[in-house]
């Protein structure tokens, strides 16, 4: 049986999702729901955190949804996924990862 992860969503994600076009908003909602069962889907990629202080048990990832990026962390040991942000690209350049990593 697959592990069911607890999904934690930053309040800013809810606010940003409300601003998205309707078709994207629904895809983001579904993508967030899917993280509980599959936090490492084929459409997601690990983020380069070589220069960041990220605990060994945590992996930072992102998934693409059209021009937007859903940024989140996965902790298999504790069984949670923390959805940190949703950003439009370009110009999003992941500058906020250091702040995110400091909260882990």
N, C-alpha and C positions, 0 to 999 in steps of 0.2 A: 504494500500500500504506500502511495506517495505521501510525503510529509506535507502537512498543511501549515503554511507559514502565517504568522500574525502580520497583517499589513498595517503599518503606522503611516499616517499621511499628515504632512506638515499643513497647517492651516493656509499657508500661502498657496499651496497647490490647489486647494479648493477655490480660492479667489481667482487664481490664474485660469483655471479650467472654465470658470464662468465667462471669461472674456473671449474664449476660443469660438471659431465658427462652429455651428451646430453639428456638422458631420464629424469634425475633429473631436469635439467635446465628447461625443458618444464613444469614439474609438479610444480616447484617453481613459474614460470611465471603464471600458472593457479591459484595457491593458492593465489598469491598476487591479481590477478584480482577478485577472489571470495570474498576477504575481503570487497570489496565495498558493497556487498549485505549481507554478513553473516560473521561478524568478530568473531563470537563465534560458529564456526562449531563443529560438533561432534568429529572431530579429533584434536581440540585445547583444551588447558587447561590453567587455570589461573596460574600465577607464584606467589610463596610465596614472598611477599614484606613487610612482617611484620617489618623488620629491616631497611626499606628504607623510605625516605621521598617522597611519591608518593601522588599527589593530590587526594582527594576523588572522583573526577569526572573521574579519569583515572584508567584503569585496564590494567596491563601488562599480556600478554598471550604468549603462544608459540604453534606452531603446528609442528607435526612430518612429515617429508618427507624422508622416508628411514632412513639413518643415520644422516640426517641433521635436524636442528631445525630452524624454522623461528620465530624470536622474534619480538613482536610488542606491541604497546599500542593502546587502544581503548578509545575514549572519546565520549560518547553518547550525552552529552550536546551540544558539539560543532560540532558533526557529522564527526569526522575524525578517521582514522586509520593510525598510524605512524609505518612503517616497519623499524625496527632498525637494524636487523642483520640476517644473515644466517650463521650457524656454524655447523661444523661436530662434531658428537659425537661418541665415546669418542674422545677427552678428554674434550670437552666443558663443563664448570661447572658454567656458568652464572656469572662469575666474573665482567662482564661489566655492569650488571644491575644498580649498584650504579651510574655509569657515565651516563647511560641512564636516570635514575630517576632525576638526577640533571638538566637535560636539559628540563624536562617537565614543 
